[in-house]
Amino acid sequence: MAPDPRLSEREVVAVNRASGRGRSLAAAMPRLVLEARRIAATVIHGLHGRRRAGSGENFWQYRRFVSGEPAQRVDWRRSARDEHLYVREQEWEAAHTVWIWPDRSPSMQFASHLADDSKLERTLVIAFALAEILVEGGERVGVPGLMRPSASRNLIDKMSQTIIHDPAERASLPPSFAPSPLAEVVLLSDLWTPIADIRSTIAQLSASGAKGHVVQIVDPAEESFPYSGRVEFVEPEGGETITAGRAETWRADYGKRIERHRAEIRAETDRLGWSFAIHRTDRPASELLLALHARMGAPSADSGIERWNAGRAGRLA
């Protein structure tokens, strides 16, 4: 069905995106990766990771030899380059694993005239940028059912290519898997899913003791319901339609249902010790990344793992 000719050019673009006629994900991916790297660079500035010296197999850095240390710790090849003695330090191997799930279901294609990016584009930018930040801090990042945890420096290139070439139709929520007790899970989704499915997914992922963060990615139109007059709404994942004769009369009830749905999600995350945040696609992605990074950096009394200290970054909603 062709877009209504009365729509503005920007609204036509939004309709085309929502109906799947926008540019392909493969064509958009280079732009999303560049944007993710730009945002990650701004967030990384001033933050520090939890990389530190310790027992391990991977080289981390050279440092000056300190008087009193065993002489066998000296790296003579490096020390021969100048007049100082150096010790070769290995990277601490208790690398923290973070699983990131970017929702790529059909409903994520939606973008209203109130936002420049679709929910899917913003979700991928956040997922890529967060992965870049975490790897820079010495962490490992994986995508459930798609990519094993890795700390590779070109991780987001691998993520983007894996997503592009993934033939499976992905659901809103991640597949069932068992993260380790010290892992963290980040769910990026619009969460327009039955609450029973959300509860079941979070409960399963937290059963091993893993902590997590649930982020609802929404278009501003999904928040404000800026519709009036006769409007036909199309369900993107099932194709069902419903027509409102006077859409503005639905606004109050719509708002109440949204708040009730979110309250149920928040109750479940609170019960399990997870965090819950809401991100609108008309807001800067860096806002969410800073807040999410700060929450992920909260110290864990039972893990003994040194986490990031980024308290100035704000807190989740």
FILOZA-534294 format. One record per residue (C-alpha): residue number from 0; residue in one letter; chain; x, y, z. Coordinates in pm, 1 decimal, always signed. Layout:
% residues N
atom seq:NUM; type:A; mol:A; c1:X; c2:Y; c3:Z
...
This chain:
% residues 317
atom seq:0; type:M; mol:A; c1:+0.0; c2:+0.0; c3:+0.0
atom seq:1; type:A; mol:A; c1:+141.9; c2:+338.8; c3:-101.6
atom seq:2; type:P; mol:A; c1:+188.4; c2:+608.6; c3:+164.9
atom seq:3; type:D; mol:A; c1:-86.5; c2:+867.5; c3:+203.7
atom seq:4; type:P; mol:A; c1:-2.3; c2:+1157.6; c3:-34.9
atom seq:5; type:R; mol:A; c1:-93.2; c2:+1404.1; c3:+239.5
atom seq:6; type:L; mol:A; c1:+204.0; c2:+1292.6; c3:+448.7
atom seq:7; type:S; mol:A; c1:+513.7; c2:+1509.7; c3:+463.1
atom seq:8; type:E; mol:A; c1:+832.4; c2:+1386.6; c3:+296.8
atom seq:9; type:R; mol:A; c1:+982.1; c2:+1299.9; c3:+635.8
atom seq:10; type:E; mol:A; c1:+669.1; c2:+1107.4; c3:+732.9
atom seq:11; type:V; mol:A; c1:+682.7; c2:+915.4; c3:+403.8
atom seq:12; type:V; mol:A; c1:+1038.3; c2:+809.3; c3:+489.4
atom seq:13; type:A; mol:A; c1:+917.1; c2:+696.1; c3:+831.3
atom seq:14; type:V; mol:A; c1:+631.8; c2:+494.5; c3:+680.8
atom seq:15; type:N; mol:A; c1:+866.9; c2:+334.1; c3:+430.6
atom seq:16; type:R; mol:A; c1:+1103.5; c2:+234.0; c3:+707.9
atom seq:17; type:A; mol:A; c1:+824.0; c2:+89.7; c3:+917.6
atom seq:18; type:S; mol:A; c1:+686.9; c2:-113.8; c3:+626.5
atom seq:19; type:G; mol:A; c1:+1025.0; c2:-256.3; c3:+532.3
atom seq:20; type:R; mol:A; c1:+1079.9; c2:-52.4; c3:+216.3
atom seq:21; type:G; mol:A; c1:+1358.4; c2:+160.3; c3:+364.5
atom seq:22; type:R; mol:A; c1:+1722.1; c2:+100.2; c3:+285.1
atom seq:23; type:S; mol:A; c1:+1854.9; c2:-240.8; c3:+378.3
atom seq:24; type:L; mol:A; c1:+2041.0; c2:-305.2; c3:+699.3
atom seq:25; type:A; mol:A; c1:+2349.4; c2:-398.5; c3:+498.8
atom seq:26; type:A; mol:A; c1:+2351.9; c2:-57.8; c3:+330.1
atom seq:27; type:A; mol:A; c1:+2303.7; c2:+124.8; c3:+659.5
atom seq:28; type:M; mol:A; c1:+2557.4; c2:-78.7; c3:+857.6
atom seq:29; type:P; mol:A; c1:+2876.0; c2:+120.1; c3:+770.0
atom seq:30; type:R; mol:A; c1:+2707.5; c2:+441.0; c3:+887.8
atom seq:31; type:L; mol:A; c1:+2591.3; c2:+274.3; c3:+1211.0
atom seq:32; type:V; mol:A; c1:+2938.7; c2:+138.1; c3:+1285.2
atom seq:33; type:L; mol:A; c1:+3100.2; c2:+479.2; c3:+1230.1
atom seq:34; type:E; mol:A; c1:+2840.5; c2:+645.1; c3:+1451.8
atom seq:35; type:A; mol:A; c1:+2896.1; c2:+383.9; c3:+1721.8
atom seq:36; type:R; mol:A; c1:+3271.1; c2:+441.6; c3:+1714.0
atom seq:37; type:R; mol:A; c1:+3224.0; c2:+817.9; c3:+1735.7
atom seq:38; type:I; mol:A; c1:+2993.7; c2:+788.1; c3:+2036.4
atom seq:39; type:A; mol:A; c1:+3214.0; c2:+529.6; c3:+2205.9
atom seq:40; type:A; mol:A; c1:+3514.7; c2:+759.4; c3:+2173.2
atom seq:41; type:T; mol:A; c1:+3332.5; c2:+1041.7; c3:+2352.1
atom seq:42; type:V; mol:A; c1:+3219.2; c2:+811.2; c3:+2631.9
atom seq:43; type:I; mol:A; c1:+3555.3; c2:+639.3; c3:+2674.8
atom seq:44; type:H; mol:A; c1:+3724.6; c2:+975.3; c3:+2730.8
atom seq:45; type:G; mol:A; c1:+3770.5; c2:+1012.8; c3:+3105.0
atom seq:46; type:L; mol:A; c1:+3658.2; c2:+659.6; c3:+3191.3
atom seq:47; type:H; mol:A; c1:+3888.5; c2:+376.9; c3:+3289.1
atom seq:48; type:G; mol:A; c1:+3847.3; c2:+2.8; c3:+3268.0
atom seq:49; type:R; mol:A; c1:+3927.0; c2:-273.9; c3:+3509.7
atom seq:50; type:R; mol:A; c1:+4229.5; c2:-403.6; c3:+3327.4
atom seq:51; type:R; mol:A; c1:+4511.7; c2:-464.3; c3:+3570.7
atom seq:52; type:A; mol:A; c1:+4826.7; c2:-666.1; c3:+3604.9
atom seq:53; type:G; mol:A; c1:+4807.5; c2:-1021.3; c3:+3732.1
atom seq:54; type:S; mol:A; c1:+4852.3; c2:-1383.7; c3:+3638.5
atom seq:55; type:G; mol:A; c1:+4765.2; c2:-1460.7; c3:+3279.4
atom seq:56; type:E; mol:A; c1:+4896.8; c2:-1543.2; c3:+2935.2
atom seq:57; type:N; mol:A; c1:+4842.5; c2:-1217.9; c3:+2747.1
atom seq:58; type:F; mol:A; c1:+5094.1; c2:-935.1; c3:+2750.3
atom seq:59; type:W; mol:A; c1:+4960.8; c2:-613.0; c3:+2899.5
atom seq:60; type:Q; mol:A; c1:+5245.2; c2:-361.6; c3:+2944.0
atom seq:61; type:Y; mol:A; c1:+5604.9; c2:-297.3; c3:+3038.3
atom seq:62; type:R; mol:A; c1:+5688.3; c2:-115.7; c3:+3360.3
atom seq:63; type:R; mol:A; c1:+6007.3; c2:-5.9; c3:+3532.2
atom seq:64; type:F; mol:A; c1:+6186.2; c2:-264.6; c3:+3745.8
atom seq:65; type:V; mol:A; c1:+6157.5; c2:-189.0; c3:+4118.0
atom seq:66; type:S; mol:A; c1:+6451.8; c2:-247.8; c3:+4349.1
atom seq:67; type:G; mol:A; c1:+6396.4; c2:-560.9; c3:+4558.0
atom seq:68; type:E; mol:A; c1:+6206.1; c2:-755.5; c3:+4290.6
atom seq:69; type:P; mol:A; c1:+6341.0; c2:-1093.2; c3:+4174.9
atom seq:70; type:A; mol:A; c1:+6593.3; c2:-1044.5; c3:+3894.1
atom seq:71; type:Q; mol:A; c1:+6424.1; c2:-1314.2; c3:+3682.8
atom seq:72; type:R; mol:A; c1:+6129.0; c2:-1080.5; c3:+3630.7
atom seq:73; type:V; mol:A; c1:+6340.7; c2:-844.8; c3:+3420.5
atom seq:74; type:D; mol:A; c1:+6267.9; c2:-851.0; c3:+3046.3
atom seq:75; type:W; mol:A; c1:+6625.1; c2:-823.0; c3:+2920.4
atom seq:76; type:R; mol:A; c1:+6532.6; c2:-777.8; c3:+2554.2
atom seq:77; type:R; mol:A; c1:+6317.9; c2:-472.2; c3:+2631.1
atom seq:78; type:S; mol:A; c1:+6568.8; c2:-343.6; c3:+2886.7
atom seq:79; type:A; mol:A; c1:+6848.6; c2:-355.2; c3:+2630.7
atom seq:80; type:R; mol:A; c1:+6683.9; c2:-75.3; c3:+2432.9
atom seq:81; type:D; mol:A; c1:+6774.2; c2:+194.4; c3:+2686.9
atom seq:82; type:E; mol:A; c1:+6938.8; c2:+248.6; c3:+3025.2
atom seq:83; type:H; mol:A; c1:+6645.7; c2:+127.6; c3:+3240.8
atom seq:84; type:L; mol:A; c1:+6533.8; c2:-219.1; c3:+3347.0
atom seq:85; type:Y; mol:A; c1:+6178.3; c2:-326.0; c3:+3258.1
atom seq:86; type:V; mol:A; c1:+5938.9; c2:-594.6; c3:+3377.6
atom seq:87; type:R; mol:A; c1:+5692.4; c2:-757.2; c3:+3138.2
atom seq:88; type:E; mol:A; c1:+5345.6; c2:-764.6; c3:+3297.8
atom seq:89; type:Q; mol:A; c1:+5067.4; c2:-999.7; c3:+3197.1
atom seq:90; type:E; mol:A; c1:+4701.2; c2:-904.9; c3:+3181.4
atom seq:91; type:W; mol:A; c1:+4470.4; c2:-1017.5; c3:+3461.3
atom seq:92; type:E; mol:A; c1:+4272.7; c2:-1308.4; c3:+3317.5
atom seq:93; type:A; mol:A; c1:+3948.3; c2:-1283.3; c3:+3515.0
atom seq:94; type:A; mol:A; c1:+3796.0; c2:-1103.2; c3:+3219.1
atom seq:95; type:H; mol:A; c1:+3440.1; c2:-997.4; c3:+3271.1
atom seq:96; type:T; mol:A; c1:+3194.2; c2:-1125.7; c3:+3009.6
atom seq:97; type:V; mol:A; c1:+2903.5; c2:-912.8; c3:+2892.7
atom seq:98; type:W; mol:A; c1:+2630.2; c2:-1054.8; c3:+2669.4
atom seq:99; type:I; mol:A; c1:+2454.4; c2:-792.5; c3:+2457.5
atom seq:100; type:W; mol:A; c1:+2122.0; c2:-870.0; c3:+2290.1
atom seq:101; type:P; mol:A; c1:+2009.5; c2:-621.7; c3:+2022.0
atom seq:102; type:D; mol:A; c1:+1644.3; c2:-683.0; c3:+1931.2
atom seq:103; type:R; mol:A; c1:+1618.0; c2:-714.5; c3:+1550.7
atom seq:104; type:S; mol:A; c1:+1254.7; c2:-820.7; c3:+1528.1
atom seq:105; type:P; mol:A; c1:+1024.5; c2:-646.8; c3:+1274.0
atom seq:106; type:S; mol:A; c1:+880.0; c2:-399.8; c3:+1524.8
atom seq:107; type:M; mol:A; c1:+1226.3; c2:-245.9; c3:+1562.1
atom seq:108; type:Q; mol:A; c1:+1209.1; c2:-111.2; c3:+1205.5
atom seq:109; type:F; mol:A; c1:+967.2; c2:+160.2; c3:+1314.3
atom seq:110; type:A; mol:A; c1:+1067.6; c2:+526.8; c3:+1303.2
atom seq:111; type:S; mol:A; c1:+814.5; c2:+809.3; c3:+1328.8
atom seq:112; type:H; mol:A; c1:+858.9; c2:+1162.8; c3:+1198.8
atom seq:113; type:L; mol:A; c1:+968.7; c2:+1257.1; c3:+1552.6
atom seq:114; type:A; mol:A; c1:+1299.5; c2:+1069.7; c3:+1526.9
atom seq:115; type:D; mol:A; c1:+1579.7; c2:+1046.4; c3:+1272.3
atom seq:116; type:D; mol:A; c1:+1666.6; c2:+684.1; c3:+1344.7
atom seq:117; type:S; mol:A; c1:+1458.6; c2:+369.6; c3:+1357.6
atom seq:118; type:K; mol:A; c1:+1456.9; c2:+175.4; c3:+1681.8
atom seq:119; type:L; mol:A; c1:+1671.5; c2:-90.6; c3:+1514.3
atom seq:120; type:E; mol:A; c1:+1934.7; c2:+159.4; c3:+1400.0
atom seq:121; type:R; mol:A; c1:+1958.4; c2:+314.9; c3:+1745.7
atom seq:122; type:T; mol:A; c1:+1972.2; c2:-27.7; c3:+1910.5
atom seq:123; type:L; mol:A; c1:+2261.0; c2:-139.0; c3:+1691.1
atom seq:124; type:V; mol:A; c1:+2451.7; c2:+185.9; c3:+1746.9
atom seq:125; type:I; mol:A; c1:+2416.8; c2:+142.2; c3:+2124.2
atom seq:126; type:A; mol:A; c1:+2513.1; c2:-226.1; c3:+2107.8
atom seq:127; type:F; mol:A; c1:+2822.7; c2:-152.6; c3:+1896.5
atom seq:128; type:A; mol:A; c1:+2930.2; c2:+147.3; c3:+2103.6
atom seq:129; type:L; mol:A; c1:+2884.3; c2:-41.6; c3:+2430.8
atom seq:130; type:A; mol:A; c1:+3086.9; c2:-332.8; c3:+2293.4
atom seq:131; type:E; mol:A; c1:+3366.1; c2:-94.2; c3:+2191.3
atom seq:132; type:I; mol:A; c1:+3371.6; c2:+64.1; c3:+2538.0
atom seq:133; type:L; mol:A; c1:+3373.5; c2:-271.7; c3:+2715.1
atom seq:134; type:V; mol:A; c1:+3651.5; c2:-417.4; c3:+2499.9
atom seq:135; type:E; mol:A; c1:+3856.2; c2:-102.9; c3:+2554.3
atom seq:136; type:G; mol:A; c1:+3816.5; c2:-169.3; c3:+2926.8
atom seq:137; type:G; mol:A; c1:+3944.8; c2:-525.1; c3:+2893.6
atom seq:138; type:E; mol:A; c1:+3611.0; c2:-705.9; c3:+2891.0
atom seq:139; type:R; mol:A; c1:+3478.1; c2:-978.0; c3:+2662.9
atom seq:140; type:V; mol:A; c1:+3153.3; c2:-927.5; c3:+2471.7
atom seq:141; type:G; mol:A; c1:+2924.6; c2:-1182.4; c3:+2310.2
atom seq:142; type:V; mol:A; c1:+2585.5; c2:-1189.8; c3:+2136.5
atom seq:143; type:P; mol:A; c1:+2355.4; c2:-1473.6; c3:+2253.3
atom seq:144; type:G; mol:A; c1:+2300.0; c2:-1735.8; c3:+1985.8
atom seq:145; type:L; mol:A; c1:+2512.8; c2:-1543.3; c3:+1739.3
atom seq:146; type:M; mol:A; c1:+2868.2; c2:-1475.8; c3:+1856.7
atom seq:147; type:R; mol:A; c1:+3088.1; c2:-1618.0; c3:+2131.1
atom seq:148; type:P; mol:A; c1:+3244.2; c2:-1375.2; c3:+2381.5
atom seq:149; type:S; mol:A; c1:+3553.0; c2:-1201.1; c3:+2247.6
atom seq:150; type:A; mol:A; c1:+3783.1; c2:-916.9; c3:+2343.4
atom seq:151; type:S; mol:A; c1:+3901.1; c2:-857.9; c3:+1987.1
atom seq:152; type:R; mol:A; c1:+3987.6; c2:-499.4; c3:+1898.9
atom seq:153; type:N; mol:A; c1:+3781.1; c2:-523.3; c3:+1582.0
atom seq:154; type:L; mol:A; c1:+3484.6; c2:-670.4; c3:+1767.2
atom seq:155; type:I; mol:A; c1:+3219.3; c2:-435.9; c3:+1631.9
atom seq:156; type:D; mol:A; c1:+3325.2; c2:-511.3; c3:+1274.7
atom seq:157; type:K; mol:A; c1:+3272.9; c2:-880.1; c3:+1351.2
atom seq:158; type:M; mol:A; c1:+2941.2; c2:-805.6; c3:+1520.8
atom seq:159; type:S; mol:A; c1:+2812.8; c2:-603.4; c3:+1227.3
atom seq:160; type:Q; mol:A; c1:+2914.2; c2:-862.5; c3:+968.0
atom seq:161; type:T; mol:A; c1:+2767.8; c2:-1146.4; c3:+1173.0
atom seq:162; type:I; mol:A; c1:+2437.7; c2:-961.6; c3:+1205.3
atom seq:163; type:I; mol:A; c1:+2424.5; c2:-880.1; c3:+833.9
atom seq:164; type:H; mol:A; c1:+2482.0; c2:-1243.0; c3:+737.7
atom seq:165; type:D; mol:A; c1:+2255.6; c2:-1392.2; c3:+1003.3
atom seq:166; type:P; mol:A; c1:+1972.0; c2:-1561.8; c3:+810.0
atom seq:167; type:A; mol:A; c1:+1759.6; c2:-1650.5; c3:+1112.3
atom seq:168; type:E; mol:A; c1:+1447.3; c2:-1454.0; c3:+1198.5
atom seq:169; type:R; mol:A; c1:+1522.5; c2:-1330.7; c3:+1547.7
atom seq:170; type:A; mol:A; c1:+1266.7; c2:-1286.6; c3:+1822.9
atom seq:171; type:S; mol:A; c1:+1242.9; c2:-979.1; c3:+2043.9
atom seq:172; type:L; mol:A; c1:+1403.0; c2:-1160.9; c3:+2336.0
atom seq:173; type:P; mol:A; c1:+1727.8; c2:-1361.3; c3:+2335.5
atom seq:174; type:P; mol:A; c1:+1738.1; c2:-1739.3; c3:+2302.8
atom seq:175; type:S; mol:A; c1:+1769.9; c2:-1944.2; c3:+2616.7
atom seq:176; type:F; mol:A; c1:+2128.4; c2:-1978.6; c3:+2736.7
atom seq:177; type:A; mol:A; c1:+2313.2; c2:-1998.0; c3:+3068.0
atom seq:178; type:P; mol:A; c1:+2549.2; c2:-1704.8; c3:+3132.5
atom seq:179; type:S; mol:A; c1:+2814.5; c2:-1759.2; c3:+3395.8
atom seq:180; type:P; mol:A; c1:+2747.1; c2:-1628.5; c3:+3749.3
atom seq:181; type:L; mol:A; c1:+2996.9; c2:-1344.1; c3:+3701.1
atom seq:182; type:A; mol:A; c1:+2862.1; c2:-1238.3; c3:+3361.3
atom seq:183; type:E; mol:A; c1:+2627.8; c2:-951.2; c3:+3286.7
atom seq:184; type:V; mol:A; c1:+2350.3; c2:-940.9; c3:+3028.9
atom seq:185; type:V; mol:A; c1:+2226.2; c2:-631.3; c3:+2845.7
atom seq:186; type:L; mol:A; c1:+1886.9; c2:-658.2; c3:+2672.5
atom seq:187; type:L; mol:A; c1:+1816.6; c2:-384.0; c3:+2417.3
atom seq:188; type:S; mol:A; c1:+1457.6; c2:-413.9; c3:+2293.2
atom seq:189; type:D; mol:A; c1:+1134.7; c2:-220.3; c3:+2254.1
atom seq:190; type:L; mol:A; c1:+986.7; c2:-481.5; c3:+2491.6
atom seq:191; type:W; mol:A; c1:+645.2; c2:-474.2; c3:+2324.8
atom seq:192; type:T; mol:A; c1:+625.1; c2:-839.2; c3:+2423.1
atom seq:193; type:P; mol:A; c1:+379.1; c2:-1013.9; c3:+2657.5
atom seq:194; type:I; mol:A; c1:+494.0; c2:-959.7; c3:+3014.3
atom seq:195; type:A; mol:A; c1:+489.0; c2:-1335.1; c3:+3079.3
atom seq:196; type:D; mol:A; c1:+757.9; c2:-1384.7; c3:+2812.8
atom seq:197; type:I; mol:A; c1:+968.7; c2:-1103.1; c3:+2956.8
atom seq:198; type:R; mol:A; c1:+943.5; c2:-1246.5; c3:+3308.7
atom seq:199; type:S; mol:A; c1:+1035.8; c2:-1592.8; c3:+3185.6
atom seq:200; type:T; mol:A; c1:+1339.4; c2:-1467.9; c3:+2991.6
atom seq:201; type:I; mol:A; c1:+1479.7; c2:-1257.1; c3:+3273.6
atom seq:202; type:A; mol:A; c1:+1423.0; c2:-1533.4; c3:+3528.7
atom seq:203; type:Q; mol:A; c1:+1601.7; c2:-1787.5; c3:+3309.5
atom seq:204; type:L; mol:A; c1:+1899.7; c2:-1560.5; c3:+3244.8
atom seq:205; type:S; mol:A; c1:+1936.5; c2:-1468.1; c3:+3611.4
atom seq:206; type:A; mol:A; c1:+1903.3; c2:-1827.0; c3:+3738.2
atom seq:207; type:S; mol:A; c1:+2281.9; c2:-1877.9; c3:+3735.2
atom seq:208; type:G; mol:A; c1:+2338.6; c2:-1560.5; c3:+3936.0
atom seq:209; type:A; mol:A; c1:+2425.9; c2:-1338.5; c3:+3638.2
atom seq:210; type:K; mol:A; c1:+2329.4; c2:-974.2; c3:+3665.1
atom seq:211; type:G; mol:A; c1:+2158.7; c2:-783.8; c3:+3390.2
atom seq:212; type:H; mol:A; c1:+2025.7; c2:-460.8; c3:+3249.7
atom seq:213; type:V; mol:A; c1:+1700.5; c2:-429.5; c3:+3057.1
atom seq:214; type:V; mol:A; c1:+1672.4; c2:-128.3; c3:+2827.2
atom seq:215; type:Q; mol:A; c1:+1351.5; c2:-38.7; c3:+2648.1
atom seq:216; type:I; mol:A; c1:+1425.8; c2:+139.1; c3:+2319.5
atom seq:217; type:V; mol:A; c1:+1121.4; c2:+339.6; c3:+2209.9
atom seq:218; type:D; mol:A; c1:+1029.2; c2:+588.6; c3:+1940.8
atom seq:219; type:P; mol:A; c1:+897.3; c2:+918.6; c3:+2083.2
atom seq:220; type:A; mol:A; c1:+564.4; c2:+854.0; c3:+1909.4
atom seq:221; type:E; mol:A; c1:+528.8; c2:+538.1; c3:+2115.9
atom seq:222; type:E; mol:A; c1:+558.7; c2:+753.7; c3:+2425.5
atom seq:223; type:S; mol:A; c1:+336.1; c2:+1046.5; c3:+2335.4
atom seq:224; type:F; mol:A; c1:+84.4; c2:+884.2; c3:+2095.7
atom seq:225; type:P; mol:A; c1:+64.5; c2:+1198.1; c3:+1874.3
atom seq:226; type:Y; mol:A; c1:-218.4; c2:+1067.5; c3:+1655.9
atom seq:227; type:S; mol:A; c1:-557.2; c2:+1216.0; c3:+1585.8
atom seq:228; type:G; mol:A; c1:-845.1; c2:+1155.8; c3:+1348.8
atom seq:229; type:R; mol:A; c1:-892.2; c2:+830.5; c3:+1160.4
atom seq:230; type:V; mol:A; c1:-575.5; c2:+621.0; c3:+1183.5
atom seq:231; type:E; mol:A; c1:-505.8; c2:+261.8; c3:+1085.8
atom seq:232; type:F; mol:A; c1:-247.0; c2:+89.6; c3:+1303.3
atom seq:233; type:V; mol:A; c1:-60.9; c2:-211.6; c3:+1162.1
atom seq:234; type:E; mol:A; c1:+104.2; c2:-470.4; c3:+1387.0
atom seq:235; type:P; mol:A; c1:+447.2; c2:-522.1; c3:+1223.7
atom seq:236; type:E; mol:A; c1:+508.9; c2:-877.1; c3:+1342.6
atom seq:237; type:G; mol:A; c1:+165.6; c2:-1024.6; c3:+1283.2
atom seq:238; type:G; mol:A; c1:+11.4; c2:-802.4; c3:+1018.7
atom seq:239; type:E; mol:A; c1:-309.0; c2:-741.9; c3:+1213.5
atom seq:240; type:T; mol:A; c1:-467.0; c2:-398.7; c3:+1173.0
atom seq:241; type:I; mol:A; c1:-694.0; c2:-187.1; c3:+1386.5
atom seq:242; type:T; mol:A; c1:-858.5; c2:+139.4; c3:+1285.9
atom seq:243; type:A; mol:A; c1:-929.0; c2:+426.6; c3:+1522.9
atom seq:244; type:G; mol:A; c1:-1202.7; c2:+667.5; c3:+1418.4
atom seq:245; type:R; mol:A; c1:-1074.0; c2:+934.9; c3:+1656.8
atom seq:246; type:A; mol:A; c1:-728.3; c2:+826.2; c3:+1762.6
atom seq:247; type:E; mol:A; c1:-689.6; c2:+1112.8; c3:+2009.3
atom seq:248; type:T; mol:A; c1:-955.2; c2:+954.6; c3:+2233.5
atom seq:249; type:W; mol:A; c1:-727.1; c2:+653.8; c3:+2281.7
atom seq:250; type:R; mol:A; c1:-435.4; c2:+857.0; c3:+2420.8
atom seq:251; type:A; mol:A; c1:-518.5; c2:+837.7; c3:+2791.6
atom seq:252; type:D; mol:A; c1:-591.3; c2:+464.4; c3:+2792.9
atom seq:253; type:Y; mol:A; c1:-281.4; c2:+400.6; c3:+2582.9
atom seq:254; type:G; mol:A; c1:-65.4; c2:+588.7; c3:+2833.2
atom seq:255; type:K; mol:A; c1:-205.7; c2:+388.7; c3:+3124.3
atom seq:256; type:R; mol:A; c1:-137.3; c2:+58.4; c3:+2952.2
atom seq:257; type:I; mol:A; c1:+220.6; c2:+161.0; c3:+2876.3
atom seq:258; type:E; mol:A; c1:+282.1; c2:+261.0; c3:+3236.4
atom seq:259; type:R; mol:A; c1:+129.5; c2:-63.4; c3:+3365.0
atom seq:260; type:H; mol:A; c1:+346.7; c2:-269.1; c3:+3130.3
atom seq:261; type:R; mol:A; c1:+660.2; c2:-85.7; c3:+3240.9
atom seq:262; type:A; mol:A; c1:+569.9; c2:-115.9; c3:+3607.5
atom seq:263; type:E; mol:A; c1:+547.5; c2:-492.4; c3:+3564.5
atom seq:264; type:I; mol:A; c1:+887.5; c2:-504.2; c3:+3394.1
atom seq:265; type:R; mol:A; c1:+1042.7; c2:-288.4; c3:+3664.3
atom seq:266; type:A; mol:A; c1:+893.5; c2:-504.5; c3:+3939.2
atom seq:267; type:E; mol:A; c1:+1055.9; c2:-811.6; c3:+3785.3
atom seq:268; type:T; mol:A; c1:+1396.4; c2:-650.3; c3:+3737.0
atom seq:269; type:D; mol:A; c1:+1388.4; c2:-511.0; c3:+4091.1
atom seq:270; type:R; mol:A; c1:+1299.7; c2:-852.6; c3:+4229.8
atom seq:271; type:L; mol:A; c1:+1599.9; c2:-1012.6; c3:+4060.2
atom seq:272; type:G; mol:A; c1:+1844.7; c2:-728.7; c3:+4121.2
atom seq:273; type:W; mol:A; c1:+1857.1; c2:-621.5; c3:+3756.6
atom seq:274; type:S; mol:A; c1:+1828.2; c2:-264.9; c3:+3629.2
atom seq:275; type:F; mol:A; c1:+1565.9; c2:-117.5; c3:+3398.6
atom seq:276; type:A; mol:A; c1:+1599.1; c2:+189.0; c3:+3175.6
atom seq:277; type:I; mol:A; c1:+1394.8; c2:+361.1; c3:+2905.1
atom seq:278; type:H; mol:A; c1:+1566.3; c2:+522.6; c3:+2606.6
atom seq:279; type:R; mol:A; c1:+1390.5; c2:+735.8; c3:+2344.8
atom seq:280; type:T; mol:A; c1:+1537.3; c2:+750.4; c3:+1997.5
atom seq:281; type:D; mol:A; c1:+1514.0; c2:+1130.8; c3:+1992.0
atom seq:282; type:R; mol:A; c1:+1763.0; c2:+1148.6; c3:+2280.3
atom seq:283; type:P; mol:A; c1:+2143.3; c2:+1117.8; c3:+2239.8
atom seq:284; type:A; mol:A; c1:+2271.8; c2:+761.5; c3:+2253.1
atom seq:285; type:S; mol:A; c1:+2558.5; c2:+879.8; c3:+2474.5
atom seq:286; type:E; mol:A; c1:+2312.3; c2:+953.2; c3:+2756.8
atom seq:287; type:L; mol:A; c1:+2213.0; c2:+589.1; c3:+2780.0
atom seq:288; type:L; mol:A; c1:+2569.7; c2:+462.7; c3:+2740.3
atom seq:289; type:L; mol:A; c1:+2700.6; c2:+677.0; c3:+3025.5
atom seq:290; type:A; mol:A; c1:+2419.7; c2:+574.8; c3:+3258.2
atom seq:291; type:L; mol:A; c1:+2440.5; c2:+209.5; c3:+3159.2
atom seq:292; type:H; mol:A; c1:+2817.1; c2:+208.4; c3:+3195.5
atom seq:293; type:A; mol:A; c1:+2786.2; c2:+356.5; c3:+3544.2
atom seq:294; type:R; mol:A; c1:+2533.9; c2:+96.5; c3:+3650.6
atom seq:295; type:M; mol:A; c1:+2748.2; c2:-184.7; c3:+3511.7
atom seq:296; type:G; mol:A; c1:+3035.1; c2:-41.9; c3:+3712.1
atom seq:297; type:A; mol:A; c1:+2854.3; c2:-83.9; c3:+4044.1
atom seq:298; type:P; mol:A; c1:+3073.0; c2:-294.1; c3:+4277.7
atom seq:299; type:S; mol:A; c1:+2962.4; c2:-649.2; c3:+4351.9
atom seq:300; type:A; mol:A; c1:+3027.8; c2:-758.4; c3:+4706.7
atom seq:301; type:D; mol:A; c1:+3020.6; c2:-1130.5; c3:+4630.4
atom seq:302; type:S; mol:A; c1:+3223.1; c2:-1142.7; c3:+4310.1
atom seq:303; type:G; mol:A; c1:+3548.7; c2:-985.6; c3:+4417.6
atom seq:304; type:I; mol:A; c1:+3581.6; c2:-837.9; c3:+4068.6
atom seq:305; type:E; mol:A; c1:+3700.2; c2:-480.5; c3:+4042.2
atom seq:306; type:R; mol:A; c1:+3439.8; c2:-299.3; c3:+3831.0
atom seq:307; type:W; mol:A; c1:+3447.3; c2:+39.7; c3:+3665.0
atom seq:308; type:N; mol:A; c1:+3398.3; c2:+351.9; c3:+3867.9
atom seq:309; type:A; mol:A; c1:+3196.3; c2:+594.6; c3:+3659.6
atom seq:310; type:G; mol:A; c1:+2959.2; c2:+740.0; c3:+3915.5
atom seq:311; type:R; mol:A; c1:+2957.4; c2:+1079.7; c3:+3749.7
atom seq:312; type:A; mol:A; c1:+2789.1; c2:+929.3; c3:+3445.5
atom seq:313; type:G; mol:A; c1:+2446.0; c2:+940.1; c3:+3608.0
atom seq:314; type:R; mol:A; c1:+2203.9; c2:+663.0; c3:+3687.1
atom seq:315; type:L; mol:A; c1:+1942.7; c2:+461.6; c3:+3504.1
atom seq:316; type:A; mol:A; c1:+1577.9; c2:+552.7; c3:+3502.6
